[in-house]
Amino acid sequence: MVHKRFIVAGMVATLFFTACKTQNIKMSESKEEKTTNKKVVVYQVFTRLFGNKNSTNKPWGTIEENGVGKFNDFTDKALHEIKDLGVTYIWYTGVPHHALVRDYTAYGISNDDPEVVKGRAGSPYAVKDYYNVNPDLAVNPANRLKEFEDLIARTHKAGLKLLIDIVPNHIARKYEGKNNPEGVKDFGADDDVNVEYKRDNNFYYIPKTHFEIPDGDIPLNGEKNMLVDGVFDENPAKWTGNGSRKAKPDQNDWYETVKVNYGVRPDGSKDFPELPAGFDEKGYEEHFAFWQDKEVPDSWKKFKSIALYWTAKGVDGFRYDMAEMVPYEFWSYMNSAIKMKNPNAFLLAEVYNPQEYRNYIRLGKMDYLYDKVETYDKLKDVIRGKSSPDGLSDIQKGMSDIEHHMLHFLDNHDEQRLASPEFAGSPERGKPLMVVSTTISTSPTMVYFGQEVGEAGNEDAGFGKRSRTSIFDYIGVPNHQRWMNEGKFDGGKLSDSEKNLRDFYKRLLNFSINSSALMGSFQQIQSVNRQNNAGYDDLIYSYVRWSEKQKLIIVANFSSEKTSEFELKVPVDVISKWKLKDGSYYVLVDKLYSENKTYFTVKNGEGIARVKIKPSESFIYEVN
């Protein structure tokens, strides 16, 4: 079982936040202005796993048995190699201090009850103290914040920017802000616990009712622990993170967390000011000004203080967990405040409801949202034989006004690993998906550590099971460890196929961040090639990208078995836009592997290239 949560989240967001209905927003016909003239590539690392050299991988293993990575494992060499892969941002996942099962009382940290912690190492979504960092990640836990500040400095020195998580919808059941700045009170400190709801309460309550631990196995695999006694002291009980209003949540609920109240009443109505009509077209400065004389719920102020605290420490942006479970008015309030401090802050949100995308971008002032339920899900269906790639064109057309804001990924800490049998089945079958995901739009690309060396997530870690690399346990990541090579970060233990795979990712990502065409226009050429084109298999997908300086023709073969050979057609309207002369002749050179070349002629206004493409192969042809 995993903490995340797409089916549950969609249901809860629909039922609970009825107040977050989509407004009638004026749709722009023109493509929105790009915030950068180069592609952005985000490299996500699960911080506690990245530097772990221990390969014991015992299910339910302790930190002593299975090891853990530290901030200090991100050496100058490691960061250089990440940047050299073609990365511009690194997302350090799981940095804020969250609940875990380990004794840190010597450092003034209370023990967490295993009955409300998932796994030994704990969920990064159950934050216990937002003003400090996970003690597991420090060589000296007493000095843990300084060790992270040093990592911020090393990251910037390497030419990278960094993100950390903020989890606004819920916090750990036992939140203890022992490092609060002066004047900042703990969540719930001033709550009226005798009522279910009050605007300035930080939580929702079930008055006069004790919390009860959910039924099921205690998450320590039967090991004895003095805190495992069938009781967790929470009186009155609070609503659970996913919106469950039961004093005894189900084991499939997010029982390790409590829901934060943002001034949304239990019936879904809003208890705060709404943005005036037309604010979808206004910038962050005007959003910031709007909130200056408004009274807002206390939780809004607390999370704004948290974000500005980390911004002041040099964090370049945030990834917001389950952002759609929090009203977009709050995001307008907080994101505009962040942008006033750092106009270049990178603000990425986890949103899964396409009907809400434009609200969170234009009203919530998000820079980027996950493109999960559209592009990711479509690519997954294609490689699993459930769909043809033709529908990718409709997805791009449908999001043409916001495509720049939709971050693309194929692997992350919540999803099944790309190379796992449950997804692509092998790293090689994932290659054409990665080419399309990276090059089909101007949006950022995200890679999850280990993806570039074919990590398949095969471990039974204990609480976390195979196909996903566990985020709840102390565990090693085998393929990544072979690249890490005992801290040398030179790939010394990789197999030849793993080295070739990483070389493929390096070529693709570095090309993407330097290509002007990938920040330019898109047009599908799939439909014209699917009509009466002998040899153009139904698992081939093609499109063009261009700028004033560069013209690209991209072809991907999603079949893992069939070589296809055909005449690729570039339609008349594209040739006209490219201003290519009839009768002209060009060489097409693949930007991934320059030895792959073919010839391109323009005849009767149409471009034609003879293409032979092997299983799981892709070409990014530049017109020369």
N, C-alpha and C positions, 0 to 999 in steps of 0.2 A: 504493500500500500504506500502511496505517496501523498505528500501534503497537498499537492496541486493536482488538479482540481477543476478542470475545465467544465465538466458537466454540472457539477454543484455550483460553481461560480456563476455560470450563466443563469441558472435557476434563481439563485439568491439575488443576483443583480436585478433580475426582472421583477421578482416578487417584492423585494424589500425596498429597493430604491425606485419606486414608481415616480418619485419626484424628479428623477434624472431623465425624464422623457426627452427625446430629441426635439429641439426647436426647429421651426421652419427657417433654415439658414439659406441665405442666398448663395447659390453655387457659382463659383467663378468659372467662366469658359476657358480662360487662359491658364496656362501652367503657372503655379505659384513660384515666386522668386526663390531661387536656390539660396540657402544660407551659406553655402561654400562652393567654390569653383572646383573642388576636388572631392573624389569619393572618400567617405569615411569608413574605416574598418575597425570594428570593436573586437577585441580579444577578451573573452570572458574566462576568468580563472576562478575555480572554487578554491579560495585562499588556503584553507586548511589542508587541501589535498595536493596542491601544486608541488610543494617542496618535499613531500614525504618520500623518503628513500626506502622505507620498510616494506618488504614484499610478503610478510607473513599472511596477511589477509584472512585472519581467523574470523568467522562469523561472530558478531557481538564482541569482538576483541576490544580490550581496553587500550588506552593511549600508550601504555607501556608495551603492550603486545603488538599492536598494529602501527604505532607511530603516528606522527602528525607533522604537517609542514608549518613553517614559521614565516613571519614577515622577512626575516633575514635571509631566507632562501631565495628571495628575489634579488639576486646579486646584480651588479653592473653587467656581468656577462649574460645572465638570464634575460635581463631587460633588453640588452642589445640584440640578442637573438630573436626576441619577440618582435621588436621593431623591424628587424631585418626581414622578418616573414612578410612584411607589408602591412603592419598594424599602425594605427594612429591613436587609438584609445585602448586602455586596459580597464576592464571592469573587475574590481576586486570584490567577489561575492562572499558574503558572510562575515564582514568585518565588524559591524556593531556588536556589542556584547549581548549574546543571547543565552537563553537557559540551556544548561548542559549537566551531565551527570559526572561531576568530578569535584573533589574537595579543594576549594581555593579559600577556605576560611582564614588561612594564615595571611591572606592579602586583603582581609576585610570584606570578602564576598560570601554571601550566604549560600548554603547548599540548596540545590533545586530538587524537588520531589520527583523521582523517576516516573511516578504515576501521571504526571502532566508534562513529561518531556518525551519527544519522539527520538528514539535511538540514544546511544551513549553521548554522542557528540552534539546532539540537539539540532533542532531546526533553526536555520538562519531567519525564519519568519517569526520566531518567538523572541523578540528583542527584549532584553531585561534591563538594559541601561543604554540609552541613546547617546550619552555623553562620554562613553568609553568604548573600548574594543575588546574583542574576545580574548580572554587570558590564555587560551590554548595556543594562540598565534605568536606569543612572545617568548623569547628566550628567558627573560626575567619578567614574570607577570606584574611585578610591582612597577615596572618601567614600560608597560605595554603601550601606553599612549605615545610615549616618546619613540618607541620602535616603529610605530605606524607613521608618525610624523617624518621619521627618517626615510621610510619607504616612499612617502609622497615626494620628498626631495630627490631620491634616486630615480623615481619614475620620470619626473620632469627633466632631470639631468640627461636621461636617455632619449629625450625628445618625444616622450609620450605624454598624453593626458590621461586622467584617471577618473573613474566613476566608483561610487559605492551605493549600496542599497539604502533606501528608506521604505519602510513597510507601514504605510499610513493607516490601513484599515484595522489592524489588530496588533496587540503587543502580548508579551508573555503573561501568563496568569499571575506570576509573582514578579511584578516589575519593581525594581528598586533603584531609583536614581541617586546613587551615592556620589556621583560626580557632577551634579547639577551646577551650572554657573549661578552666581549670586542673583537672587531674585526669582529663580526658576523653581517652581514647586513640582512635586511628583504628580504623575497622572493619578487622578482620583483623590488627591489630598483634600480637596475642598468639596467633594461630591456630597450631595444629599442622598444617602443610600436608602432612604425610606420610600422613595418613589421610583417607578420604572424609568421615567424620563424627565429630564430638566435640561434646558438648552445648554447650560454651562457645566453640567456633569460631563466628565470624560468617558463614562461608561453607561451602559444600560443595565438595569438591575431587575432581579426577581425578588422583590421585598419579602422579608421574613421567611426565606427559604435558603437552606444550606446547599452549597454545591456538592454534587456526588460524582465520584470518579466513574467513567464509563465502564461497562462490562468488557471483558476481554483479557488477553494476556498482558501482564506487566512487561513493559518494554526493556527488560534486562535478561531475557532468556532464562528466567527462573533463578537468577543469582540473588542472594540475600542482600538487602540494603535496609538500614535502620529506618529510613523514611518510607519504605514500602509497608504501609499499615492499613491500606484501604480507605484512608482519610486524607483529604486536602482541605486545609482551613481557608474557606472562602465563604463568608457569611455577611451579607446576603450574596447569593450566587449572581454572577454576571452573565450577560449574553455571550455566547461563544463566537469566535472570530468569523465564522462563515454565516453568522446571523441566527444560529439556533437559539431559541428562547427557552430551552429546556434546562432545568437545574442539573439534570443528568444527561449530558450530551451523548450522542452515539459515538462509537469508536471511529466511524468514518468522518465524523465532524472534525473541525480543527480545534480539538479539545484542549490543546496546549496553549491556546490563545484566547484573549477576550476582545470583543469588538469595541472599537473606539466610536464615540458619539460625535458626529460633526454637525449637530443641530438638525438632524432629520428625525422627525417624530416617528413613533412606532407605526403610524398609519401611512408613512411615506411622504407626508407634506413637509415643506421646508420652513425652518424657524430662523431664517437669516435673509438678508437682502438678495435679490436676484439682479443679474446683469441687465442693463437696459437694452432694448432693441438696437441692433447695429454694432454691438460690441464684438461681434465675430470679425469685423473688419478693422478693429483698432489694435494698436500695438501694445506691448507690455507696459510702456510708460503711462498710457491712458488707463490701463487696467489698474496699475499701481495707484494712480491718483484717485480712482474711483473708491478704493477701499479705505482711504486715509481718514475719512470722517464717519465710517460705518462701525457699528458695534457687531462683533462677530463672536461665535462660540469659542469657549476657552481652548478647546482642542486645536482649533485653527492656529491660535497664537503659539501653543506649545510646539507644534510641528514646524511652524515657520522659524522659531528660535533654533530648533534642531538643525534645519537645513542651512541657516545662516552661520551657525557654529562651525559646521564642516566646510562651508564655502570659505570662511575666513582662514581655515587651516590649509587651504590650497586644493581642496577637492574640486575637480573641474565640472562635476555634474553628478546626476543621480539616476538610478534606475528605480522606478516606483512600482512596488509590488501591488498587483490587483487594484490598479488605480480606478477602474470603473466602479468599484464598490464605494467610492468616495465622490461626493458631488463636485461637478466641474467648477462651481463657484469657488470652492476652496482652492482648487488648483490655480484659478485666476489670481486669487489672493496670494498664495505662496510663491508660485512661479514668477509672477511679476516682481515680487520682492527679491527673489534670487537674481533675476535678470538686471535689476537696478544695481546690484552689487557686482555682478559678472555678466555683462551682456552676451558673452560667448559660452555661457553655461550650457551643457549638453543634458537635456531633460528627456528621458526615455520612459515611457509608460507601458505597463502590461494591460492592454485593453483587448477584449475578445468579441465585442459586439460591433459589427460593421456599421450599424445604424447610429452608433455613438461616436464613430471616429472623428467626424468633423467638429462635434461639440468639444471633444477633449483637445483637439489641435487648435481650433480657432477661439473657443471660449476659455478652455483650460490652459491655453498657452503652452501646450506640450510641443517639443521639437519633433519627437519621434514616437511612434507606437509600434508594437509588435505586429508584423504582417503574418499572423499565425493561421487564422481561419480561412484566409484566401490563398495566398501563394504557397505557404508552407504545406497546408493540408492538400492542396492540389498536386504539388510535386510528390508528396508521400503517396497519394493515390496512384499517380502515374507509375512510380517505380514498383509498386506492389500489384500492378496489373489490374487496378480497379477503374482506370480512366485513361483516356488518351490525353495528350498534352494540348490539344486544340483549345481547350477552355482557358489556358493561360492568357490568350489574347483578350478574351472578354474581361478577365480580372484586371488586366492593365488598362483597358478602356474604361472600366467602371471606376477606377481610382486615379484617372489621369490628372485630376485637379489636386490630389493629395499624395501622389505616388512618392514624392521626395521624402515625405514624412513617415513612410511605412518601412521600418527596419526589417531586413531580410535575414533569416537564419535557417539552418537545417539541424542544429544541435544546440541544446542548452541544458542547464541543470535539471529542468523539469521534464524534458522530453526523452524518448527512447533514443539511444545513440544511433547516429546515421549509419554506422557500420554494423549495427546489430541485426540478427536475423529478423527481428520484429519490424525493421525499417528497410533499408536498402539491401541488407544481407551480406554486403562486403564493402570495403572502402572504395574499390574500383567502380562498383555500380553507383556509388554516390557522386562520382566525378561530374557527370553531365548535369546532375541536379545542382551541384555547386557552381558550375559555370553559368547556368541560367539564373540561379538565385542572385549571383553577384552582378551579372551584366544586364539584366532585363530592365532595370530602372536606375534612377539617380540616387536611390535611397542608400543608407548605410548598410554594410554587410557585417554580420557577426559570426565569429567562429568560437566554438567552445574548446578549451584546452584539451589536447589529446585527439581531437577530431582530425587534425592535420597529419597524424601518424596512425590513424585507423582504429582508435580505441573503440571497443564494442560493448563495454559495460557488462562483462560476463560474471562479475563477482556477486556472490550472496554475502552481503556485508552484515546482515543481521536484520535490522529494521528495514533497510533498503534492499531490494531484490534486483536480480539481473535485468538487463537491457537499459537501465539508467545507472549512471555512476552515483552511488548513494550520497545524499547530502546530509544524512542523519548519523552516520557512523564514522569511526576511525578506519580508514581503508586506504590501500594503495591503488594507483592507476597504472596498470602494467605497461601499456604501450608508451605512455608518457614517461614512465620511469626509465624506459630504455633510451628515450631521447635525452632525458635529464642526465643519465650516465653518472650517477653518484655525485651530482652537483657540478659536473663539467659543462653541461648544457651544450654538448657537441654532437649528439646523436650517435655516439660511439657504439651503443648496443642495439641500434636499430637493424632490422633485416634489410636486405636490398629493396624489397618491395615497399617497406615503410619509408626508407630514404627517398625512393622515387615518388611516393605519395606526398611527402612533405615538400619535395621539390616542385611538384605540381601546384600545391597550395601557394608556395612562395611565388611562383611565376604568375599565377592568376591574381593574387592579391596585390602584388607590386604593380602589375599592369593596370589593375583597376584604379589604384589611387593616383595614377599618372595619366589616365586616358581622358582627354577632353570630350570624346564622343560619348562616354558613359555618363557625362553630365549634360548631354545634349538631348537630341530628339530620339524617339522610339517609333518604329512602325513594324507591325507583324507582316511577314510575307508568307505565313503559314497557309492561309486560305488559297492563294494563287498556286502554291506548290502542291496542295492536296488535290487539285483538279487535273485529272488526266496526265499525271506525271509518273510514268513508269519507274518503279524502283524507289519512289519516295514513300517509305514505309510509314505506317500509322504511329510509330514511336519516334519519328523524327520531328524536331521542332526548329523553326528558323525565324529570324527577325533581323532588322537592321537598326543600328544606332549611328548617329552622326552629329558632328559639330562643323564649324567652318573649316577646322584644320584636319579633321579625321573622319573617315568613313569606314564603318565596320559592318561585316556580314557575319552573323553568328548562327551556327548550326550545331545541334546537339542530338545524339543518338541515345535514347533511353533504353534501347534493347541491349540486353547483356549477351545475346546469342547471335544476332544477325548483322552482317555487313551489308550496307545499302550503297547502291551506286545509281546516280541520277543526274539529270540536268537541273541545277538549282536556278530558279527564275527570280529576278528582281524586277518588280512591275514598273510600268511606264511612269507612274506618278513619282516613284522614288528616284528613278533615273533623272526625271525633270528637276526634282528638288536638288539633286546632287550636281546638276548642270554637266552631265556627261554627254559627250557628242556621239551621235550615231556613227557606227562603224569603228569606234575606238576600241582599243585592246589594252587590258590591264593584267598585271600579275597580282594575285591574292596571296598574301603571306600570313600564315597563322602566327598570332602574337604569343601563343603559348609555346609552340615548338616551331621555330623558323624553318625547319626542313620540310614542313608540311606546306606545300604550295599548290596552287592551281591557277587556271587562266580564266579571265572574265572578259567577255565581249559584249558590246552593245549593238543590237541589230533590230531595226524597226522599232526603236525606242525602248526595247526590253533588254535587260541584262541577263546573260546566261553564263553559268559556270558549271563545269563538270566536276562533281564531287563524289568521292568514294570515302565512306566513313565507317570505321570499324565499330564493333560493339562497345558501348559505354565511352565512345570517343566524342570529343567536341572540338570545333574549330572556331577561333575568333579571327576571321580573315580581315585584314586591312587592305583597302583598295589602294594600290600603288600605281 
